[in-house]
Every structure is written in C-alpha cells, then in structure tokens.
C-alpha cells in the first residue's frame, strides 16, 4: 500500500513537470483529422470523368498551405524587406475557424491555420456559389441555405468539425459541377494567402516596432489587413502563365471572407441573442470597407469585371441568408437546431 502511494506521488511529480507550457499548448495542441487520400477518392467519385487522380495530385503539389506560406514570405521580403524565415506554420484541428499568430518573442513565432478553418471556408464557398448559380431551383436553394446555416450554427459557433455525412451532402449538391468547384477552390486559396499574409504582417509590425498600444489594437488589425491585401493584389498582378497562383477574378475573395465572419456573428445574434465581441478585431464590415479603400488605388490595375460579377451574385445570397434566418427564427422554424444551453455555458467560460 505504501509502495502504491509512493508510485502515485512520483507519477504526480513527473506529470506536474511534464505539463506543457502555453507555447506548447498552442503550437502542438489539437490533432489532425485530415485524410487527403480519402478526400481525393471522394472527389473522383463525385466528379467522375472530369479529372484524373494524377491531375488531383499535381494540383495538391501546387496548392497547399506550405507552398502558399512560402509565396507569402517571398512577397513580404520583396515588398517590405522582411523575410520572416523563423516563423513556423502550424496546422492542427484546434476547434477554431480563426487563423492566428503566436509571437511571444521568447519562442519561435508560429502561424496557425486550423483544419476547421480549411474545411469550413471551402464548404462555405461551395454552398454560396452553388446557391447563387441555381438560385431559381427551389431544391438547391433550400439545401444550400440549410448547409450554410449548419456551418454557421454547428461549425463556427461551436467549433465542431463537419462529419463525413455532412460532407457527403455538400458533395452531392455540387456533384459534377466543375465550375462551382473551380470558383470555390480559386477563391479559397486567395483567402488562405490573405490570412497567412495578415498574420505575417503582425510579425512584421512587431519586428519593426510599429505595434499599436493595447488601447488601440484595432489599428494594428487594419494595418495587417491592408498589408495582406497588398500582397494578394501584387501576386494577382505579377504572377502569369504557369507561375500564376491566384486568379484575377478572385480579387474580392478577402471581402467574402469578411462577409463569412459577418454571417457567423449575425447567426449567433439571431439564434442565441448573443453579441460576439472581440476587443482585438474591428467588426468585419469595417474591415471590408478598409479593404475596398485599398483596392481602389490606381497602383492596382487589372481586369475586375468577372470578379465584380462573382461578388455581386455572392452578395445576393448573403442578403438572402440573413433574411431567411431572421424570418425562420421569428416563426419558430429553427427551434430544433438550437443549442441554447450549450451556448449559455460558453458564455460562462472566462478565458
């Protein structure tokens, strides 16, 4: 009996000193739920005959987080003289749709792009573009609305990764529609580049000592947004032919990303009477307005017609979603999907 107590005490002593520090909790926290091979096979099933496995693998070699991270750092060095070579890229599932940078000046800085961010943003774009394209089809209209609502309610608010069944529903909606797949993928990578560049901008501002005080953190967010968008627009303008990475028509994708967060906050407000507030970040609509001020500068000169049309259709369903959520909530048609007690418990948690 005494031996057991000693063993337990020794084990407790060891475990106490093996508890990871804050840096480790962020850097190595979470787990990976991504299965690229399974995803590839499901894509081949739903888009049979439209591309081959070899084409998919080639596309994955060109478009992946590490490649995009490298492009962002290349352009930061070119545009701002900042290499950011010591910044690490983290990509686990930590139940957040936000990207962030951890930079405590004692440990190597790292940028985190969550697997939940990846799956949610691409699913959101697929749903919105399909909804916009087939707006007059009542079945497609209904299914796309429900899927966006699911993303906002279950995935964004509660950090729940989409399951296989949910992904199958989405793939069924867009099955065979290569145009929607292409639009969503192209806009997705522009958003990824914008997000990565936004976080690198924070590291750059810290490096140059241009961080704002804690009383005005929103100013740094605006600066990071503007620098990130500059990087996106430069890549769009300068990469051509086989080196082309971001399509010109996706130039308003960062605005769609802000609209994504706006719908997330709006859904939480309508469903749970909760007003999300983040003292570090301005409201998405304010950030979007600042981005428009950037792209309107004369130095960014390229064909924007297709991009304007795409965003116009996106905004149609963006407005429609808001109208339908409010209407259905007022009529009690969303009662079954509410997780009110769980949401209330989240409000009680203090970080």
Helices and strands as residue ranges (DSSP letters): H 2-18, H 22-27, H 36-46, H 53-62, H 65-80, E 88-90, E 100-102, E 110-112, H 115-133, H 138-150, I 151-157, H 164-174, H 178-207, G 214-216, H 217-238, G 241-243, G 248-250, H 253-272, H 284-295, H 305-330, G 335-337, H 340-348
